[in-house]
Structures are given as structure tokens and as C-alpha cells.
Amino acid sequence: MTGVLPDPPPIPDPRPGAHPAISMAGVSKRFSLSRRQSITAVEDIDLAVAHGEFVAVIGPSGCGKSTILRMLAGLETPTSGTVELNGASPAELVAAHRLGVAFQEHALLPWLSAWDNIALPFRVMGAKPDAERITSLIRLVGLSGFERARPKQLSGGMRQRIAIARALALEPDLLLLDEPFGALDAVTRRRMNLELQDIWAEQSITSVLVTHSVDEAIFLADRIIVLTERPGRIKIIEDVPFGRPRRRELMSAADFHSLADELTLAIDSGEPSPSEAGA
């Protein structure tokens, strides 16, 4: 039986063309470390993402990649500038249950089965789980037959698939991925890249991926945002020239490696950070 969701709060028209899927204008984020010291994580970020686009964000460690994702998720607010998702604030999309997030730590509840972990967003919002939706997501992430398995009975890759399925449970407008495969071994990570591409193609959902892996960004994204060293500013926006679907063989192609070398050089030649105000 299909679950019945409560009516979400009214927010602007989400149809493609009405608003960009993501709009960041003049966004900076500053954190206070003490009364006399602060640090700027990101500065003057201007970015527009189209509906259905897959964007990856890469850059040196500590450049503010996850800070950008947390602002999109409504977990942080900009110090200056504006962030809009479908013309609404992140908080409005969160309230309407139209934002899906998967982090490096899968955060599955260990006492719940795979099926019940995916059902959790329905229960959190007070709705009956949509059994048909949950079953289709389990099939989509390739875990049919593991519905009743608990997280400790699943491999790291399988747990991350459950976390991604859970993020998609309520059919969000936007999927945010913060290093979802960062803790996996190289072989499993490549396999998960292939599977995530298939999941994204099936769902046609606007997605933002934060990753330290240049190869992962190239394989998955339509565009790649390269940030400078802290405070993170947009240094390069690179269109990925490879068509879809992308298969494992692409990672061995000369054009793939040439682009990876170009982006790696852009990261390694990062701009020096200016002195932090108040330091």
C-alpha cells in the first residue's frame, strides 16, 4: 500500500525553467574561533546549477567543499550572500522534505533492517512508509534479497547503497553527496561510481557531489567546480566532455587522464590564502 505524505509547506514552483535548481550569489561563510579570531571557509561563491545536472566540487583539503554542501543542506547559513534551491531557501526545502543527503558516514540505525532504514524518512515525517517506493529503491541499488539484513550484516559498499536509497526515499528535488565513498577501498569505490551513475540516470535528480577524488568527479559529473585553498573561491568550472552512459573503460582513456592531470594541477597550484581578519 502506498504511503500518504502530509501536505508540504508551499514553496516556489519547482518546475525546470521556473528557477535554477541551485543559485549561490556572493556566498561567503566565516566561522568564529574565539572572541578575537575568525576564519573564512569560503568566499564570494557564485554558482548556478541547472535542473537534472550533476555537479562535483573538488579542491585542496580544508578549502570549504563540505561547508558549501552544508549550506545547501541548510545545516549552515551564509555569513553573506544568498543560497536558493528552486527559488526557495534550503530551510524551506528541508521543511518540505525535498532534500536528500548522504554523507561519508552512512549513519544507518544498526537495529533496523535495510528496508526499515530506507523507510525511516517516511516515519520521521509522520507518514506511512511507501512499500512500493522502498522496494523499487532496494531493487535500484541492487540489494534485492537483503531487505531484512541489518547494517552489520552488510559490506561497506552495501551500507552506502542503503544510505543513498534512504536519501532518495521521498523523491527529493536535490541530492547532496558528501564523500559518500571516501571510506571504501579503491575497487569498491570504482564499482560504487558505476552504480551511482546508473542510479542518477534512473532518477534524473539534480546532484552535488563533494569528493577528494578527481577521477570520481570526472566519471560522475557534468561539470566540476575546482576551489582554491581556504578561503575557498571558485578557481575553475570545467565542463566534462564525455557522453553518457560512462563505462569502466573510460577511466583508461587518454582524454580521461589528460583531464584528470589538468584538474589535479589546478588543485595542486592553489592560490595562497590571504591573512585571516582578526587573527
Secondary structure, DSSP 8 states (H G I E B T S, - for coil): -----------S--SBTTB-SEEEEEEEEEEE-SSS-EEEEEEEEEEEE-TT-EEEEE-STTSSHHHHHHHHTTSS--SEEEEEETTB-HHHHHHTT-EEEEESS----TTS-HHHHHHHHHHHTT----HHHHHHHHHHTT-TT-TT--GGGS-HHHHHHHHHHHHHTT--SEEEEESTTTTS-HHHHHHHHHHHHHHHHHHT-EEEEE-S-HHHHHHH-SEEEEE-SSSB-EEEEEE----SS--GGGGGSHHHHHHHHHHHHHHHT-------TT-
